[in-house]
Amino acid sequence: MTISKTFSTLSSSDLVLELNVIKAIVEPPVQALKARITLKGGYTLQINESSGSDFRRYSYHLQKGDEMVKRWDNSPHWKDLKTFPYHVHHGNEAEPRESPEVFIEDILREVNKLLSPNP
């Protein structure tokens, strides 16, 4: 996935109220995006992504007000998880949980679920 694709996905999403790009590098060999996104429902998403021909690093930090909801990242520091280096932090939990690799589309689907009324 390229940074351009992430930007395009965010720009076309009806969940996004405001997209504030802090840093964007779209020239090979490395692409990077740092952004703060205001979403519907009082959610805020902070994105840090970088990628090159042989790596991808990401952090998607979702919060509502001052409370962290979830943070997905692939920082290589939870080596005991089966999905290493991919993991997700939930709210105030001290330990992360296993997670597959995620992309911006996955995060937006998660926000959609949070906004949907309970059945």
Backbone as a printed PyTorch tensor [residue, N CA C, xyz], in Angstrom:
tensor([[[  0.8470,  -1.1830,   0.0000],
         [  0.0000,   0.0000,   0.0000],
         [  0.8820,   1.2320,   0.0000]],

        [[  0.5140,   2.1850,  -0.8120],
         [  1.2820,   3.4140,  -0.8630],
         [  0.6120,   4.4940,  -0.0230]],

        [[  1.3710,   5.4830,   0.3230],
         [  0.8500,   6.6100,   1.0810],
         [ -0.2400,   7.3120,   0.2700]],

        [[ -0.0650,   7.3750,  -1.0290],
         [ -1.0790,   7.9860,  -1.8960],
         [ -2.4140,   7.2650,  -1.7730]],

        [[ -2.3670,   5.9360,  -1.6810],
         [ -3.5940,   5.1400,  -1.5290],
         [ -4.2440,   5.4250,  -0.1800]],

        [[ -3.4550,   5.5260,   0.8730],
         [ -4.0020,   5.8490,   2.1920],
         [ -4.6730,   7.2190,   2.1560]],

        [[ -4.0040,   8.1970,   1.5890],
         [ -4.5490,   9.5520,   1.4870],
         [ -5.8430,   9.5500,   0.6770]],

        [[ -5.8550,   8.8410,  -0.4360],
         [ -7.0420,   8.7550,  -1.2850],
         [ -8.2090,   8.1100,  -0.5340]],

        [[ -7.9330,   7.0410,   0.1960],
         [ -8.9680,   6.3540,   0.9690],
         [ -9.5670,   7.2850,   2.0140]],

        [[ -8.7240,   8.0110,   2.7180],
         [ -9.2050,   8.9560,   3.7350],
         [ -9.9940,  10.0930,   3.0950]],

        [[ -9.4950,  10.6170,   1.9920],
         [-10.1450,  11.7470,   1.3310],
         [-11.5380,  11.4060,   0.8150]],

        [[-11.7410,  10.1520,   0.4590],
         [-13.0360,   9.7500,  -0.0990],
         [-13.9890,   9.1530,   0.9380]],

        [[-13.5630,   9.0170,   2.1780],
         [-14.4040,   8.4010,   3.2090],
         [-15.4120,   9.4000,   3.7710]],

        [[-16.6610,   8.9520,   3.8940],
         [-17.6830,   9.8170,   4.4910],
         [-17.5460,   9.8960,   6.0100]],

        [[-16.6570,   9.1140,   6.5960],
         [-16.3980,   9.1920,   8.0360],
         [-15.4880,  10.3600,   8.3990]],

        [[-14.7140,  10.8300,   7.4320],
         [-13.7060,  11.8570,   7.6760],
         [-14.3280,  13.2450,   7.6090]],

        [[-14.2130,  13.9810,   8.7160],
         [-14.6830,  15.3640,   8.7630],
         [-13.5670,  16.3410,   8.4230]],

        [[-12.3460,  16.0110,   8.8890],
         [-11.1940,  16.8770,   8.6230],
         [ -9.9400,  16.0220,   8.5380]],

        [[ -9.1190,  16.3080,   7.5500],
         [ -7.8560,  15.5940,   7.3460],
         [ -6.7270,  16.6060,   7.4150]],

        [[ -5.9150,  16.4960,   8.4520],
         [ -4.7990,  17.4140,   8.6580],
         [ -3.5020,  16.6450,   8.4330]],

        [[ -2.8810,  16.8680,   7.2880],
         [ -1.6150,  16.2040,   6.9710],
         [ -0.4900,  16.9920,   7.6270]],

        [[  0.2370,  16.3330,   8.5020],
         [  1.3540,  16.9530,   9.2090],
         [  2.6410,  16.7980,   8.4010]],

        [[  2.7920,  15.6130,   7.7910],
         [  3.9820,  15.3330,   6.9950],
         [  3.6110,  14.3200,   5.9160]],

        [[  4.0670,  14.5740,   4.7120],
         [  3.8300,  13.6320,   3.6200],
         [  5.0530,  13.5930,   2.7220]],

        [[  5.5510,  12.3940,   2.5180],
         [  6.6510,  12.1580,   1.5870],
         [  6.1520,  11.0820,   0.6250]],

        [[  6.0730,  11.4070,  -0.6400],
         [  5.5380,  10.4510,  -1.6070],
         [  6.5340,  10.0890,  -2.6970]],

        [[  7.7790,  10.4090,  -2.4790],
         [  8.8150,  10.0870,  -3.4520],
         [  9.5230,   8.7920,  -3.0670]],

        [[  9.6400,   7.8580,  -4.0220],
         [ 10.4300,   6.6640,  -3.7290],
         [ 11.8610,   7.0540,  -3.3970]],

        [[ 12.5980,   6.2850,  -2.6470],
         [ 12.3150,   4.9120,  -2.2660],
         [ 11.4980,   4.7810,  -0.9780]],

        [[ 11.2870,   5.8660,  -0.2570],
         [ 10.5240,   5.7990,   0.9950],
         [  9.3480,   6.7450,   0.9090]],

        [[  8.1900,   6.2530,   1.3410],
         [  7.0080,   7.1010,   1.4350],
         [  6.6110,   7.1770,   2.9000]],

        [[  6.0660,   8.3180,   3.3070],
         [  5.6800,   8.4870,   4.7070],
         [  4.4860,   9.4280,   4.8090]],

        [[  3.6500,   9.1590,   5.8100],
         [  2.5020,  10.0110,   6.0800],
         [  2.3140,  10.1070,   7.5830]],

        [[  2.1920,  11.3340,   8.0460],
         [  1.8170,  11.5940,   9.4280],
         [  0.6230,  12.5290,   9.3520]],

        [[ -0.5200,  12.1130,   9.9430],
         [ -1.7350,  12.9020,   9.8140],
         [ -2.6030,  12.7580,  11.0540]],

        [[ -3.4550,  13.7480,  11.2390],
         [ -4.4550,  13.7370,  12.3020],
         [ -5.8030,  13.9280,  11.6290]],

        [[ -6.7170,  12.9950,  11.8800],
         [ -7.9950,  12.9790,  11.1920],
         [ -9.1140,  13.1030,  12.2100]],

        [[-10.0190,  14.0440,  11.9750],
         [-11.2180,  14.1700,  12.7880],
         [-12.3040,  13.3550,  12.0990]],

        [[-12.8930,  12.4260,  12.8610],
         [-13.9020,  11.5280,  12.3210],
         [-15.2650,  11.8120,  12.9430]],

        [[-16.2860,  11.2920,  12.3220],
         [-17.6380,  11.3910,  12.8780],
         [-17.6660,  10.7330,  14.2610]],

        [[-18.6340,  11.1210,  15.0550],
         [-18.8290,  10.4920,  16.3530],
         [-17.8740,  10.9640,  17.4230]],

        [[-17.1150,  12.0060,  17.1590],
         [-16.1770,  12.5210,  18.1540],
         [-14.8660,  11.7610,  18.2200]],

        [[-14.5760,  10.9530,  17.2030],
         [-13.3320,  10.1800,  17.1650],
         [-12.2310,  10.9700,  16.4650]],

        [[-11.0090,  10.7180,  16.8740],
         [ -9.8220,  11.2760,  16.2460],
         [ -8.8780,  10.1240,  15.9420]],

        [[ -8.2730,  10.1670,  14.7770],
         [ -7.3310,   9.1390,  14.3590],
         [ -6.0020,   9.7990,  14.0370]],

        [[ -4.9440,   9.3060,  14.6640],
         [ -3.5950,   9.7640,  14.3460],
         [ -2.9010,   8.6460,  13.5860]],

        [[ -2.3200,   9.0000,  12.4620],
         [ -1.6710,   8.0230,  11.5880],
         [ -0.1910,   8.3440,  11.4620]],

        [[  0.6220,   7.3020,  11.5620],
         [  2.0320,   7.3540,  11.2010],
         [  2.2850,   6.1330,  10.3300]],

        [[  2.6010,   6.3520,   9.0790],
         [  2.8940,   5.2620,   8.1550],
         [  4.1700,   5.5770,   7.4000]],

        [[  4.9480,   4.5690,   7.1580],
         [  6.0910,   4.7090,   6.2560],
         [  6.3040,   3.3700,   5.5730]],

        [[  6.7540,   3.4410,   4.3380],
         [  6.9850,   2.1960,   3.6050],
         [  8.0550,   2.4050,   2.5540]],

        [[  8.6690,   1.2950,   2.2060],
         [  9.6890,   1.2600,   1.1650],
         [  9.5880,  -0.0590,   0.4460]],

        [[ 10.5630,  -0.3870,  -0.3440],
         [ 10.4970,  -1.6220,  -1.1330],
         [ 10.5160,  -2.8750,  -0.2690]],

        [[ 11.0850,  -2.7970,   0.9350],
         [ 11.1830,  -4.0020,   1.7660],
         [ 10.7080,  -3.8030,   3.2110]],

        [[  9.9070,  -2.7600,   3.4620],
         [  9.3920,  -2.5720,   4.8200],
         [  8.1010,  -1.7610,   4.8050]],

        [[  7.3470,  -1.9140,   5.8860],
         [  6.1600,  -1.1020,   6.1470],
         [  6.0380,  -0.9400,   7.6520]],

        [[  5.9670,   0.2860,   8.1110],
         [  5.7780,   0.5960,   9.5240],
         [  4.4990,   1.4080,   9.6480]],

        [[  3.7230,   1.1090,  10.6990],
         [  2.4930,   1.8760,  10.8770],
         [  2.0870,   1.9610,  12.3370]],

        [[  1.3180,   2.9950,  12.6090],
         [  0.6400,   3.1740,  13.8810],
         [ -0.6450,   3.9380,  13.5880]],

        [[ -1.7690,   3.3530,  13.9900],
         [ -3.0720,   4.0010,  13.8620],
         [ -3.6250,   4.1380,  15.2790]],

        [[ -3.7070,   5.3530,  15.7600],
         [ -4.1170,   5.6270,  17.1370],
         [ -5.5060,   6.2520,  17.1070]],

        [[ -6.5090,   5.5100,  17.5780],
         [ -7.8930,   5.9690,  17.5840],
         [ -8.2850,   6.3670,  18.9910]],

        [[ -8.8250,   7.5650,  19.1210],
         [ -9.2930,   7.9930,  20.4290],
         [-10.6170,   8.7160,  20.2960]],

        [[-11.3090,   8.8140,  21.4220],
         [-12.5510,   9.5720,  21.5060],
         [-12.3710,  10.5250,  22.6670]],

        [[-12.3870,  11.8030,  22.3770],
         [-12.0650,  12.7910,  23.4040],
         [-10.6220,  12.5830,  23.8370]],

        [[-10.4120,  12.4780,  25.1460],
         [ -9.0640,  12.2500,  25.6740],
         [ -8.7660,  10.7780,  25.9290]],

        [[ -9.7000,   9.8980,  25.6050],
         [ -9.5490,   8.4670,  25.8960],
         [ -9.1110,   7.6810,  24.6680]],

        [[ -8.0410,   6.8980,  24.8230],
         [ -7.6230,   6.0180,  23.7390],
         [ -8.6330,   4.8840,  23.6060]],

        [[ -9.0520,   4.6240,  22.3800],
         [ -9.9470,   3.5030,  22.0970],
         [ -9.1030,   2.2950,  21.7180]],

        [[ -8.2880,   2.4530,  20.6740],
         [ -7.3980,   1.3850,  20.2130],
         [ -6.1980,   2.0060,  19.5090]],

        [[ -5.1040,   1.2530,  19.5220],
         [ -3.9440,   1.6340,  18.7210],
         [ -3.3760,   0.3660,  18.0930]],

        [[ -3.3570,   0.3550,  16.7870],
         [ -2.7780,  -0.7430,  16.0260],
         [ -1.3900,  -0.3220,  15.5950]],

        [[ -0.4150,  -1.1970,  15.7680],
         [  0.9190,  -0.8730,  15.2640],
         [  1.7190,  -2.1390,  15.0450]],

        [[  2.8850,  -1.9600,  14.4370],
         [  3.7650,  -3.1060,  14.1900],
         [  5.1740,  -2.8290,  14.7050]],

        [[  5.2500,  -2.0750,  15.7920],
         [  6.5510,  -1.8890,  16.4500],
         [  7.0010,  -3.2420,  16.9850]],

        [[  8.2370,  -3.6140,  16.7420],
         [  8.6860,  -4.9740,  17.0710],
         [  9.0970,  -5.1680,  18.5320]],

        [[  8.1660,  -4.9540,  19.4710],
         [  8.5360,  -5.1060,  20.8700],
         [  7.6530,  -6.0700,  21.6610]],

        [[  6.7230,  -6.7940,  21.0340],
         [  5.9120,  -7.7960,  21.7300],
         [  6.1650,  -9.1510,  21.0630]],

        [[  7.3560,  -9.6640,  21.2510],
         [  7.8120, -10.8520,  20.5290],
         [  7.0800, -12.1350,  20.8930]],

        [[  6.3640, -12.1560,  22.0160],
         [  5.6520, -13.3640,  22.4130],
         [  4.2920, -13.5310,  21.7310]],

        [[  3.8270, -12.5200,  21.0530],
         [  2.5380, -12.6090,  20.3700],
         [  2.6660, -13.4270,  19.0890]],

        [[  1.6750, -14.2560,  18.8160],
         [  1.6870, -15.0790,  17.6080],
         [  1.6920, -14.2420,  16.3400]],

        [[  1.1290, -13.0510,  16.4140],
         [  1.0560, -12.1930,  15.2230],
         [  2.2010, -11.1890,  15.1540]],

        [[  3.2380, -11.3930,  15.9550],
         [  4.3930, -10.4940,  15.9830],
         [  4.8400, -10.1560,  14.5610]],

        [[  5.0690,  -8.9090,  14.2510],
         [  5.0810,  -7.7390,  15.1240],
         [  3.7320,  -7.0170,  15.2230]],

        [[  2.7020,  -7.5520,  14.5660],
         [  1.4030,  -6.8840,  14.5210],
         [  0.6530,  -7.0810,  15.8290]],

        [[  0.0920,  -5.9770,  16.3460],
         [ -0.6660,  -6.0490,  17.5910],
         [ -1.5760,  -4.8330,  17.7250]],

        [[ -2.4910,  -4.9140,  18.6960],
         [ -3.4190,  -3.8190,  18.9520],
         [ -3.5120,  -3.5910,  20.4610]],

        [[ -3.4930,  -2.3400,  20.8420],
         [ -3.6710,  -1.9400,  22.2390],
         [ -5.1250,  -1.5040,  22.3960]],

        [[ -5.7880,  -1.9860,  23.4500],
         [ -7.1790,  -1.6320,  23.7220],
         [ -7.2430,  -0.7290,  24.9440]],

        [[ -7.7860,   0.4570,  24.7620],
         [ -8.0140,   1.3660,  25.8860],
         [ -6.8350,   1.4510,  26.8310]],

        [[ -7.1040,   1.1830,  28.1000],
         [ -6.0760,   1.2860,  29.1370],
         [ -5.3970,  -0.0370,  29.4680]],

        [[ -5.6780,  -1.0880,  28.6970],
         [ -5.0550,  -2.3780,  28.9710],
         [ -3.5410,  -2.2810,  28.8560]],

        [[ -2.8500,  -2.8940,  29.7980],
         [ -1.3830,  -2.8250,  29.8170],
         [ -0.7480,  -3.6460,  28.6940]],

        [[ -1.3110,  -4.7950,  28.3980],
         [ -0.7480,  -5.6970,  27.3910],
         [ -1.5420,  -5.6070,  26.0950]],

        [[ -0.8670,  -5.6090,  24.9520],
         [ -1.5890,  -5.6030,  23.6740],
         [ -2.1530,  -6.9790,  23.3590]],

        [[ -2.9990,  -7.0210,  22.3660],
         [ -3.5840,  -8.2760,  21.8760],
         [ -3.0580,  -8.5570,  20.4760]],

        [[ -3.1830,  -9.8050,  20.0840],
         [ -2.7830, -10.1900,  18.7380],
         [ -3.6730,  -9.4930,  17.7140]],

        [[ -3.1010,  -9.2210,  16.5610],
         [ -3.8350,  -8.5580,  15.4920],
         [ -3.1730,  -8.9160,  14.1670]],

        [[ -3.9640,  -9.0490,  13.1200],
         [ -3.3400,  -9.1970,  11.8070],
         [ -2.7710,  -7.8530,  11.3780]],

        [[ -1.9980,  -7.8490,  10.3250],
         [ -1.5580,  -6.5930,   9.7450],
         [ -2.7940,  -5.8180,   9.3000]],

        [[ -2.8180,  -4.5160,   9.5660],
         [ -3.9760,  -3.7080,   9.2000],
         [ -3.5780,  -2.5770,   8.2600]],

        [[ -4.5890,  -2.1000,   7.5610],
         [ -4.4560,  -0.9830,   6.6300],
         [ -5.5560,   0.0150,   6.9510]],

        [[ -5.5230,   1.1760,   6.3410],
         [ -6.4810,   2.2280,   6.6700],
         [ -7.9320,   1.7760,   6.4570]],

        [[ -8.1810,   0.9410,   5.4640],
         [ -9.5420,   0.4480,   5.2370],
         [-10.0430,  -0.3380,   6.4460]],

        [[ -9.1610,  -1.1230,   7.0690],
         [ -9.5370,  -1.8920,   8.2620],
         [ -9.9130,  -0.9650,   9.4180]],

        [[ -9.1710,   0.1050,   9.5620],
         [ -9.4320,   1.0500,  10.6470],
         [-10.7640,   1.7450,  10.4220]],

        [[-11.0340,   2.1530,   9.2080],
         [-12.3050,   2.8070,   8.9140],
         [-13.4840,   1.8610,   9.1090]],

        [[-13.3220,   0.5870,   8.7940],
         [-14.3820,  -0.4010,   9.0610],
         [-14.6350,  -0.5060,  10.5690]],

        [[-13.5670,  -0.4810,  11.3540],
         [-13.6970,  -0.5410,  12.8090],
         [-14.4580,   0.6810,  13.3370]],

        [[-14.1580,   1.8530,  12.8130],
         [-14.8810,   3.0660,  13.2280],
         [-16.3570,   2.9520,  12.8420]],

        [[-16.6190,   2.4390,  11.6720],
         [-18.0130,   2.2280,  11.2550],
         [-18.7540,   1.3440,  12.2480]],

        [[-18.1050,   0.2750,  12.7090],
         [-18.7150,  -0.6170,  13.7090],
         [-18.9990,   0.1390,  15.0010]],

        [[-18.0650,   0.9740,  15.4230],
         [-18.2340,   1.7320,  16.6550],
         [-19.4000,   2.7190,  16.5470]],

        [[-19.6270,   3.2360,  15.3520],
         [-20.7010,   4.2030,  15.1310],
         [-22.0710,   3.5540,  14.9400]],

        [[-22.0770,   2.2680,  14.6100],
         [-23.3410,   1.5740,  14.3750],
         [-24.0570,   1.3330,  15.6910]],

        [[-25.3770,   1.5330,  15.6810],
         [-26.1290,   1.2370,  16.9110],
         [-26.0930,  -0.2570,  17.2030]],

        [[-26.0950,  -0.5870,  18.4760],
         [-26.0760,  -2.0100,  18.8660],
         [-27.3780,  -2.6770,  18.4470]],

        [[-27.2830,  -3.9230,  17.9580],
         [-28.5120,  -4.6350,  17.5100],
         [-29.4080,  -4.9830,  18.6690]]])
